[in-house]
Every structure is written in C-alpha cells, then in structure tokens.
C-alpha cells in the first residue's frame, strides 16, 4: 500500500477527529487503549508541550490508516502508535516505526499496550535492547473497603485548586524520583489535568501533618464507563514506612466505591515488588500488561 506519511507538531480539529476515530476503532478491536493518557492530552492544542510530534499515515484515498505519537524529550524519546483494524497487515505499522526511528536516530522507547503481538514483532525486528513491563491490576469494590488508621497526627483533606499544586508536584517528584514518566509532572501539567471532564477535587485526597505540610496524596479517577482508578498514589520518602500509603489507598478506594465504581484499577511497574505486595494484599489481581521496549537499531 502506498502511504503518505506526514509529520506535524500541531493537529487541526479535523485531523484530531480522524485520529480519535482511528484510536476508537483500534480499542474496539483490541480491547485496550492504543495510546497513553499523556499522548491523548498532547492531541489537544493546550496539551502540546513543544516536545511532541504527530505522524499521520494516509492511504491513497486520504483515509487515516495509522497514527504515531512521539515525545521527543532530550533524555528519553518515547513513541506509541496505532493502525486502523481495516488497514492492518499491509505494512502500515512497519512504515510508522521506520519513520519514527529515522526521525529520532537514537535509542527509542516504544510502548506496546496490552503486549500487542504485531507491535512486539515489529519491535523485535528493529532490535530490542531492554524491556519494561507495566501491570494493570484490578479489584472489585462490591464489598465495603475496611478503613486503615492514619499515622498519629496525620489528617486527610481534599485538594484545593489554585492552592495545592506546588506542594503536590513537590511530593510527587520526591516520591517518583525514579519513575521515567510520573517524575515529570509539572504544575502546568497538573493545571491541564484539572480541566479534564473527569477531574474531581473531592476524590483528590491529601494527607497532611499538624503543621499542614503535605506528606502524601491519593488522586482518584472515575472513567466514563464507571471504572474507578488509583490514578496517582504518592507518599513523601520522609513518611514512607509509617502505614500512610495503605491508609491513603483504602481511603481512595472507599471514595470510589461511594461514587458507584464497581471495580478499581491501577498501574504498577512489574519490578516494583513492594508496591505489588501492598496492592495484592489489598485484593488487586493482574488484568493485563503494557510493555515498553527500548529499540536501538544501531
């Protein structure tokens, strides 16, 4: 198939609509999201950080056959792409990956959501150097969630937009200093997320000490289909080992259950043994795996 490949830094309204339609078709066929939330946010004009690019692959009739999102940060270039189900097995994915590698000309991290077999095959051909696995875990909220006591002197309150952003970003950076994506959260990113339809300050629980200093937070999310999410759970290193993480987790789960969520999900790196142990003790079980592959074709 002859494809027209176009790189863009910003998309028009019609182009965004085409991409969203392609992603919806891919999700319906595969059963999981084709792109991460970060890439979806960059589809919006206000979500462009200046480090991202969009690759459109159109067939001779002008139909969007494939789309790739590239985050071109100097320290870690990351990409993910999707091919419309009606255009698969015609070389679209291979063309997208070749264009990504040609543009980056350096090691590239590539997401294969749901361990999509086609993406894994293409990555293997390009040369996989290392692999990172991200587990999605889920648990039922049918039964009440037993509360856990907070550490002495610690209280919970809800997030105050316009006041708590700097403190949340500070604790997030300290808690996720090791994390390649979450550690990048800025106050600008947080402000953008506050504009999303799902944002609910009442489900953004902050744990503070008697002086009002933020020690940790549990940011919950309700998906349009009613699924609840442990969106971000962060505990300042100075407060780790006190039981605060477990208390924050169950407080957020109770809130999601009260909102009517029948089930809760979260993401955790496969090598984060401490977090996995905590979540499994809370009744979470594996649902599916997203993998991120480091490609270095030389």
C-alpha positions as CSV (number, residue, x, y, z in Angstrom):
1,X,0.0,0.0,0.0
2,X,1.3,3.4,-1.0
3,X,1.2,5.6,2.1
4,X,1.6,9.3,2.6
5,X,3.5,10.0,5.8
6,X,3.2,13.5,7.4
7,X,5.0,14.8,10.5
8,X,3.2,17.6,12.3
9,X,3.7,19.5,15.6
10,X,0.1,20.5,15.9
11,X,-3.1,19.0,14.5
12,X,-6.2,20.7,13.2
13,X,-9.6,19.9,14.5
14,X,-10.4,17.6,11.6
15,X,-7.1,15.8,12.0
16,X,-7.7,15.3,15.7
17,X,-11.2,13.9,14.9
18,X,-9.6,11.4,12.4
19,X,-7.0,10.3,15.0
20,X,-9.6,9.8,17.7
21,X,-11.8,7.8,15.3
22,X,-8.8,5.6,14.5
23,X,-8.0,5.1,18.1
24,X,-11.6,4.2,19.0
25,X,-11.6,1.6,16.2
26,X,-8.3,0.1,17.4
27,X,-9.6,0.0,21.0
28,X,-12.8,-1.8,19.9
29,X,-10.8,-4.4,18.1
30,X,-8.1,-4.9,20.7
31,X,-9.9,-4.4,24.0
32,X,-7.4,-1.9,25.4
33,X,-6.3,1.7,24.8
34,X,-3.9,2.2,21.9
35,X,-2.3,5.3,23.4
36,X,-1.4,6.5,26.9
37,X,-3.3,9.4,28.6
38,X,-0.2,11.6,28.1
39,X,-0.3,11.2,24.3
40,X,-4.1,11.7,24.3
41,X,-3.6,15.0,26.1
42,X,-1.0,16.1,23.6
43,X,-3.7,15.8,20.9
44,X,-5.2,18.9,22.4
45,X,-3.8,22.3,21.5
46,X,-3.3,23.3,25.1
47,X,-1.7,19.9,25.9
48,X,1.2,20.4,23.5
49,X,4.5,20.9,25.4
50,X,6.7,21.6,22.4
51,X,8.4,18.3,22.8
52,X,5.9,16.2,20.9
53,X,5.2,15.3,17.3
54,X,2.4,13.6,15.4
55,X,2.9,11.2,12.5
56,X,-0.1,10.6,10.2
57,X,-0.2,7.8,7.6
58,X,-2.9,8.1,5.0
59,X,-3.7,5.7,2.2
60,X,-4.1,6.8,-1.5
61,X,-7.8,7.7,-0.8
62,X,-6.7,10.1,2.0
63,X,-8.1,7.8,4.8
64,X,-6.1,7.8,8.0
65,X,-4.6,4.3,8.2
66,X,-2.1,4.8,11.1
67,X,-1.0,7.3,13.7
68,X,2.1,7.7,15.9
69,X,2.7,9.9,18.8
70,X,6.3,10.9,19.6
71,X,7.6,12.6,22.8
72,X,11.0,14.0,21.8
73,X,12.5,14.8,25.2
74,X,16.3,15.0,25.1
75,X,16.7,12.5,27.8
76,X,14.2,9.9,26.7
77,X,12.4,9.7,23.3
78,X,9.1,7.7,23.6
79,X,6.6,6.7,21.0
80,X,3.4,4.7,20.6
81,X,1.3,4.1,17.5
82,X,-1.9,2.5,16.3
83,X,-3.0,1.1,13.0
84,X,-6.7,1.1,12.0
85,X,-8.0,-2.5,12.1
86,X,-9.1,-2.3,8.4
87,X,-5.5,-1.4,7.4
88,X,-3.5,-4.0,9.3
89,X,-1.2,-6.5,7.7
90,X,-0.4,-4.0,4.9
91,X,2.8,-2.6,6.2
92,X,1.4,0.5,7.9
93,X,2.9,-0.4,11.3
94,X,6.3,-1.1,9.8
95,X,6.2,2.3,7.9
96,X,5.3,4.1,11.1
97,X,8.1,2.5,13.1
98,X,10.7,3.1,10.3
99,X,9.7,6.8,10.2
100,X,10.0,7.1,14.0
101,X,13.4,5.5,14.1
102,X,14.6,7.7,11.1
103,X,13.4,10.9,12.9
104,X,14.9,10.0,16.3
105,X,18.1,8.4,15.1
106,X,18.8,7.4,18.7
107,X,17.6,4.7,21.1
108,X,13.8,4.9,21.2
109,X,11.3,3.7,23.9
110,X,8.2,2.1,22.2
111,X,5.0,1.3,24.0
112,X,3.2,-2.0,23.1
113,X,-0.1,-1.6,25.0
114,X,-1.6,-4.9,26.0
115,X,1.5,-6.6,24.7
116,X,0.0,-6.3,21.2
117,X,1.6,-9.1,19.2
118,X,2.0,-7.0,16.0
119,X,3.9,-4.3,17.8
120,X,6.1,-6.8,19.6
121,X,7.0,-8.4,16.2
122,X,7.9,-5.1,14.7
123,X,10.0,-4.1,17.7
124,X,11.9,-7.4,17.6
125,X,12.8,-6.8,14.0
126,X,14.0,-3.3,14.8
127,X,16.3,-4.6,17.7
128,X,15.1,-4.7,21.3
129,X,17.7,-3.8,23.9
130,X,15.6,-4.0,27.0
131,X,12.0,-4.4,28.2
132,X,9.9,-2.7,30.9
133,X,6.6,-4.2,31.9
134,X,3.7,-2.2,33.4
135,X,1.0,-4.2,35.0
136,X,-2.7,-3.1,35.2
137,X,-4.2,-4.5,38.4
138,X,-7.9,-4.6,39.3
139,X,-10.1,-5.4,42.3
140,X,-13.8,-5.5,42.9
141,X,-15.4,-2.8,45.0
142,X,-18.6,-4.8,45.6
143,X,-17.9,-5.1,49.3
144,X,-17.1,-2.2,51.7
145,X,-13.5,-1.3,52.0
146,X,-12.2,-1.7,55.5
147,X,-10.5,1.6,56.7
148,X,-7.0,1.8,57.9
149,X,-5.8,4.1,60.6
150,X,-3.7,7.1,59.6
151,X,-0.3,7.7,61.4
152,X,-0.6,9.8,64.6
153,X,-1.2,13.4,63.9
154,X,-2.0,12.9,60.2
155,X,-5.3,14.0,58.8
156,X,-7.0,13.9,55.4
157,X,-8.4,16.8,53.4
158,X,-9.3,17.4,49.8
159,X,-7.3,19.1,47.1
160,X,-7.8,22.9,46.8
161,X,-7.4,24.0,43.1
162,X,-5.2,27.1,42.9
163,X,-3.5,26.4,46.3
164,X,-2.1,22.9,46.4
165,X,-0.5,22.4,43.1
166,X,3.1,23.3,44.1
167,X,3.0,21.0,47.2
168,X,1.6,18.1,45.2
169,X,4.2,18.5,42.5
170,X,7.0,18.6,45.2
171,X,5.8,15.4,46.9
172,X,5.2,13.7,43.5
173,X,8.8,14.5,42.4
174,X,10.2,13.2,45.7
175,X,8.0,10.0,45.7
176,X,8.6,9.2,42.0
177,X,12.2,10.4,41.5
178,X,13.0,7.0,39.9
179,X,10.0,7.0,37.6
180,X,10.5,7.9,33.9
181,X,7.0,9.4,33.3
182,X,5.4,10.3,36.7
183,X,8.5,12.2,37.9
184,X,8.0,14.7,35.0
185,X,4.7,16.1,36.4
186,X,4.8,19.9,36.5
187,X,2.3,22.5,37.9
188,X,1.4,23.2,34.2
189,X,0.6,19.5,33.7
190,X,-1.5,19.5,36.8
191,X,-3.4,22.6,35.8
192,X,-4.2,20.9,32.5
193,X,-5.4,17.8,34.2
194,X,-7.7,19.9,36.4
195,X,-9.6,21.0,33.2
196,X,-10.4,17.4,32.2
197,X,-14.1,16.4,32.5
198,X,-13.2,13.6,34.9
199,X,-11.3,15.8,37.4
200,X,-12.9,15.7,40.9
201,X,-11.2,17.6,43.7
202,X,-13.2,15.7,46.3
203,X,-11.5,12.5,45.1
204,X,-8.0,14.1,45.4
205,X,-7.2,13.2,49.0
206,X,-4.2,14.9,50.7
207,X,-2.6,13.6,53.9
208,X,-1.1,16.5,56.0
209,X,0.7,16.7,59.3
210,X,-0.3,19.0,62.2
211,X,1.6,21.9,60.6
212,X,-0.3,21.4,57.3
213,X,2.7,20.0,55.4
214,X,1.8,17.6,52.7
215,X,3.0,14.0,53.4
216,X,1.2,12.2,50.6
217,X,-1.8,12.0,48.4
218,X,-4.2,9.7,46.7
219,X,-5.6,11.1,43.4
220,X,-8.5,9.0,42.2
221,X,-10.2,9.0,38.8
222,X,-13.6,7.9,37.6
223,X,-13.7,6.7,34.0
224,X,-16.7,7.3,31.7
225,X,-17.6,3.6,31.9
226,X,-17.8,3.8,35.7
227,X,-14.4,2.1,36.4
228,X,-12.5,3.7,39.3
229,X,-8.8,4.2,39.2
230,X,-6.0,4.7,41.7
231,X,-4.7,7.4,39.4
232,X,-1.7,8.6,41.5
233,X,-0.7,7.4,44.9
234,X,2.3,9.2,46.3
235,X,4.0,9.2,49.8
236,X,6.9,11.5,50.6
237,X,10.0,9.5,51.3
238,X,10.1,11.0,54.8
239,X,6.7,9.5,55.5
240,X,7.2,6.1,54.0
241,X,7.1,3.1,56.3
242,X,4.5,4.6,58.5
243,X,1.5,2.9,57.1
244,X,0.4,6.1,55.3
245,X,0.4,4.5,51.9
246,X,-2.0,1.8,52.9
247,X,-4.3,4.2,54.7
248,X,-4.4,6.5,51.7
249,X,-5.1,3.6,49.3
250,X,-8.1,2.3,51.2
251,X,-9.5,5.9,51.7
252,X,-9.4,6.4,48.0
253,X,-11.0,3.1,47.3
254,X,-13.8,3.8,49.7
255,X,-14.4,7.1,47.9
256,X,-14.5,5.4,44.5
257,X,-17.0,2.8,45.9
258,X,-19.2,5.6,47.3
259,X,-19.1,7.2,43.8
260,X,-20.6,3.9,42.5
261,X,-17.5,2.4,40.9
262,X,-18.0,-1.4,40.8
263,X,-14.2,-2.0,40.3
264,X,-10.9,-0.2,40.7
265,X,-7.8,-0.4,38.6
266,X,-4.2,0.9,38.8
267,X,-0.9,0.7,37.1
268,X,2.3,-0.5,38.7
269,X,5.8,-1.4,37.3
270,X,6.4,-5.2,37.3
271,X,9.6,-4.8,39.2
272,X,8.1,-2.7,42.0
273,X,7.9,-5.6,44.4
274,X,6.9,-3.5,47.5
275,X,4.0,-1.9,45.7
276,X,2.9,-5.1,44.1
277,X,2.9,-6.8,47.6
278,X,0.8,-4.0,49.0
279,X,-1.7,-3.9,46.3
280,X,-2.1,-7.7,46.2
281,X,-2.7,-7.7,50.0
282,X,-5.5,-5.2,49.2
283,X,-7.1,-7.7,46.8
284,X,-5.8,-6.4,43.5
285,X,-5.1,-9.0,40.8
286,X,-3.4,-8.8,37.4
287,X,-5.6,-7.7,34.5
288,X,-3.2,-7.1,31.6
289,X,0.3,-5.9,30.8
290,X,1.7,-3.0,28.8
291,X,5.3,-3.2,27.7
292,X,7.8,-0.6,26.8
293,X,10.7,-1.7,24.6
294,X,14.0,0.1,24.1
295,X,14.9,-0.1,20.5
296,X,18.4,0.6,19.2
297,X,18.8,-0.4,15.6
298,X,22.4,0.9,15.6
